[in-house]
C-alpha cells in the first residue's frame, strides 16, 4: 500500500520543526518507507567515499540528509497562514 503525503517532488517547502526549523528548499525526493524527504540545502551531512576509479584519492562529499515529512509545510501555505501574518506585523 502506498502512503500519500502532503508534499511531493519539486514542491517548495519550509521546515517548521526540529533542528533545521526555518530553512526552506525544494523537495528532491520522498523516502516513503521512512516517511522522510530530502530537501535541497537542508540537513547537510558529510559522506565519506572510498577510493575508486572516479575518486582515486577518496573524498568527503556533503549531501542532503532527510527530514521527517511531519516537520515540513508547503511554502505557499506557510506564507498564507495567520501565524506568519501575526509575526510579520
C-alpha positions, -999 to 999 in steps of 0.1 A, spaced: 0 0 0 14 34 -10 13 63 15 1 97 5 20 128 17 11 165 17 44 172 -2 57 158 -34 89 161 -55 98 197 -67 75 214 -41 89 244 -23 87 237 15 97 252 48 109 232 78 86 241 107 100 220 135 133 203 145 169 213 143 165 228 108 135 249 116 131 280 94 152 266 65 135 262 31 142 245 -2 129 223 -30 119 186 -23 145 164 -41 129 131 -32 104 114 -9 115 84 11 81 68 16 92 38 36 106 61 63 81 90 59 110 113 52 121 137 24 153 151 11 153 189 8 177 209 -13 203 226 10 187 214 43 201 188 68 235 186 51 256 155 60 292 146 52 296 113 32 330 96 31 337 79 -3 361 51 -6 389 52 -32 376 42 -66 382 49 -103 361 81 -102 376 92 -69 413 80 -69 420 96 -36 387 91 -20 366 121 -9 344 136 17 312 148 0 284 170 15 249 159 6 214 163 18 201 142 47 164 136 53 138 154 73 105 138 85 75 149 64 56 160 96 82 188 100 75 202 66 50 226 53 44 239 18 59 274 14 27 288 -1 6 276 28 32 288 54 32 323 39 -6 324 39 -10 313 75 -23 335 103 8 328 124 31 342 97 9 373 93 9 380 130 47 375 132 54 400 103 30 427 115 
